């Protein structure tokens, strides 16, 4: 499937009445396994997880290393791939051009609560670069209001998220990603402010289920670094068991 077609496929998945569930991956083997799971329609990378697997804190992985890792993920699947661009690496347009060159058709980019005009320019640069490549690039523009605004009243957080999100949509973003544990009432307000199928959320412990978010008009749910944390817990627990004279379970599948 060519980039143009993959981008349009991802666009259709974002706009469909059914919520798009993306179980985030961090390397080629997790992309391969996810792609083979019934129900997987698209692949999304987790920047935090990729950084952790290479020994870097979240947001501090060098761009060249990140692109190399993402390229391996793209080559491991035939599905559309959306990548985590962190905050744009200082040149979001060039990062987008290079990402499209390795087969990426969508991305997350975070505002980190920088001045709104600066964040809008980041979105504009990404969309302009994608248009120059002839791709209906699916930008999931993230606003960190709910994770960085501290003790601000919830009503003010919603208002800021809507203001910033609308600006990102007007600049060409496809979705607005609002991470945080979003209660039903807050989600309802965000959907009302941004529009049906324009809100993207994360499935954190304590959050609503995918089906509940779908009923509220959310377009997409992802799981960020949580998938890697679950996998690492399984690895840690197995290692503990093996050091305690355990054995590898007989029903272990050869997924790798």
Secondary structure, 3 states (H helix, E strand, C coil): CCHHHHHHHHHHHHHCCCCEEECCECCHHHHHHHHCCCCCCEEEECHHHHHHHCCCCCCCCCHHHHHHHHHHHHHCCCCEEEEECCCCCCCHHHHHHHHHHCCCCEEEEECCCCCHHHHHHHHHHHHHHHHHCCCCCEEEEECCHHHHCCCCCHHHHHHHHHHHHHHHHHCCCCEEECCCCCCHHHHHHHHHHHCCCCEEEECCCCCCCHHHHHHCCCCEEECCCHHHHHHHHHHHHHHHHHHCCCCCCCCCCCCC
